[in-house]
């Protein structure tokens, strides 16, 4: 037993209590604990106070994770293919946790787009082989921490207890099992982190340790959702304060990360999750709303502990300069971010989406994709950005392209051949559609995830020919990509689009891939000699999807709304 002296400094068993910090709320006391190299794992009892008010707390110091024969904190790179899913909407593998006594949200109704549907971590475990077979290397799930809120708990972004995995998803045991099963298959695990805010019913909100634990305002003040005040040389300080300190919603109080205890709590929790659950990568929600100096400190704390771990943050902004500001960049600004990469909304909104939904023009259509990528000089390493077609907050890709099968496929062919880390949203491989008006329509159940589903995308039962064709395309290209050095880590060279025809190359010393994108409404002819810088020295081009072989000495014709992914051969 270690007795806590009021002086706060006690040494024993390799454990040093550096200080006891008291705050205005008497329900809390904060301990600064230092471990030496001689500290041994085990459970230690800490005793506070004197009888009869004496309190004893048992605390376990665990042994460092050895990986159980697997790796962790490996990092996620451009060689990976990320699959994003919402556990509540993917598959119900354990009906015993559909209702958990004592939790505020007891809803379970699959006919509602807002209520819980019962999907869980066991459901994900059950279908990891499906994901691996599809060519997925990395699993990213919306948050799995406890969300004991009264409603809308299906998405997971309003934490109520950082040190508890939501029992309706299976709790800590299921999350540990999922991590082990992911790594056994040679796959990786990304955790969705939220530093900016918590749920209104978080115990640290309901009984706050101090008044400055949260950003407080005289009346409810919501963030202005404007990123510009953070870097605008002409910006008003009041706009900047509201952007960073305003609450995200009334149900999501804003954490005061300038409070050192709040900062330490968040950083220590991040390290705990990586160590406890074997996390490989970190996706950071609402990145731009955080205290950016805190984020630099937090990011460094993770990489100091786990040098190979990678992080990318949600930067839902408009403009490549805006976006690059929040990641490691080549911009001359006072604040310099150390975030490795971001979710590349520019490549989506002003890139592939514009390429396939706008008519071709000098600055329109596929020219927007070309121009967006030309701004990659702003990033220190643009290949660390996550590229995507949609996610849980956006209208689904199939609906964005007006349910056009060819455009849908073109999107995935670009995704799996573009620069950056490709990320796909669950169900897109079987043409799930929906618009974010409201967001529940883009968060429907994955077909086959529940007993009795008439369609089962895991087995192919009941899929239409169109659905099967998209699923097959992704499987072929994603698995090819795993063995393609050019697509995984190669350089990008792009040519100015002409008449809706956009040609780009992925290449390295060992392989050259030529991608020909025809966004026009007519067939177009491709002359390989126009791309001699990259095509010279090769004699044939093999279509990665159809396996058709073309002679480079002859012109080829590309149909309207088609991408050819060609491996050049000598």
C-alpha positions, 0 to 999 in steps of 0.5 A: 500500500502506498500512503499519500502524504499531503506533501504529495511526494511519495516514492515506492516500488518504482512509482513516484507521486510527483504532486497532488493537484486539487481543483475547485470541485472537491469530487476530484483530485489529480495525481502526477505520477512518474514511473521509473524503469524499475516499476513493475506491473501490478495493482497498487492501492492509493490511500487518501485522507484520514479515518473516518473519511479515508478513501482507498483506490486500487490502480493497475499499472499494466505491462507494455503491449508486446503485440501478441505476435502481431504489430501495432502502431504501424501507421497507415500509408498510401500503400493501404486501402481504408474501409470506413464503417459505422458499427451500428449500421454494418452488422449485428453479430451479438443480439445480447447487447442490443439493449444494455440496462441503465443506458439512456438510449434504449431505442432499437428500430431498423425502420428509423434512420436515426435510432440505433439498429444494433450493429456491433463489433462482433458483427465486424469481426464476423466479416473481416474476411470479406473485407480482406478479400475485397482488398481492404488493408485497413479498418476505420470505424466511427467512434467506439467509446461510450456514448450514453446520450439520450438519442442519436447514439448511432454515430458515436461522436459524443463521448460520455466516458473516454475509458469505456468502450460502448457496451452496446458494441460489445465493450472492451473485450470485443474491441480487443478481440477485433484488434487481434483479429484485424492484425492476425489477417495482416490488416490495420486498425484506425481509431476515430479520435475526438478531442474538440468536444464531448457529449453533454452527458459526459461525467466531466461535463455533468460534474466538471472538475473546474469552471474552465474545463469547458469553454464557457460563454454567457449564453450558448455560443456555437462555433461559426464553422469558418476556418478562415479566421484561423489564418486570415492576416486581416481576420478579427480575433473575435471570429477566431475565438468563436471558431475555436471556442464555440460549441459544435452543437448544444449536445457537444460541449467544447473542451478547453484544451488550454487547461493543462489538466484537460490537455493531459487527460486527452493526451494520456487517453490517446496513448492509452488507446494505442497501447491498450487496443493496438491501434495503428493509425489515428483519424482526428475528428473536427480537427480545425476546431481544436486548439491547434497548438494543443494538437501539435503537442498531442500529435508529438506526444503520440509520435514520441511514444510510437514513432511509426503511428500516423494521423490524419485530421478531418479538415472540411474546408474549401480551398487547397491553401486552407486545407494545407494550413492544417497539415505539414506544409510549405506555407510561410505562416506563423503557425506551423502544423505537425499533422501528417495528413488530412482528409482531402476534401479538395480532391473530392469537391474540386476534383473527382466530383467536379470531373464527373458532374460538370461539363468540361471547360477551361476551369471546369470539369476534369480541369478542376481535378488537374488544377487541384492536384497541381497545388500539391506543392503546398503540402510537405507530403500530399501522399499522406492525405486520405482521398475519398468519394464520400463518408458518413457526413456526405451524400453517397457517391452513387447518388452524387453521380445521379446513379450513373453506373459508369461514373460510379465505376470511374470514381473508384478507378480514380480512387484506387489509382490516385495519389494519397491514401484511398478510403471507401465508405461501407456499402459503396461497393454495392451501390448504396445511395442516399443524400444527406438531407438528413444524414440518416439516409447515408447511414443505412444498414449494410445489406446482409448484416442482419439475420433475415436480410433478403440481400446479402452483400457479403455472400452476393445473394440477391445483388443485382448485376450492377451491384456485383459488377462494382463490387467485382471491379473494386476487388480486382483493382484493390487486390492488384494495387496491393502488388503494384509498387507504382500505385502504392508508393509511386510518383504522379505525373499528370497532363493538361486535360484536352476535350475532357480527356485526362491522362496521368501516370503513376510510376517508379523505377519498377513499374509504370501505370498509365490512367486514361480518363475520358469524361466527355460524352464521345469516344476519344482517341489516345496517341501514346506519342503525346505522352512520350515522357513516360511512355517511351521505352514500352511496347505494350499496354495491358488493361489491368481490369479487362486484361486486354493488351494494346500495342503502344505504336498504335492509337487506341480509342477510349469510350465515353465515361471510361477510365483505362488503367494500363500497365505499360510493358517493355 
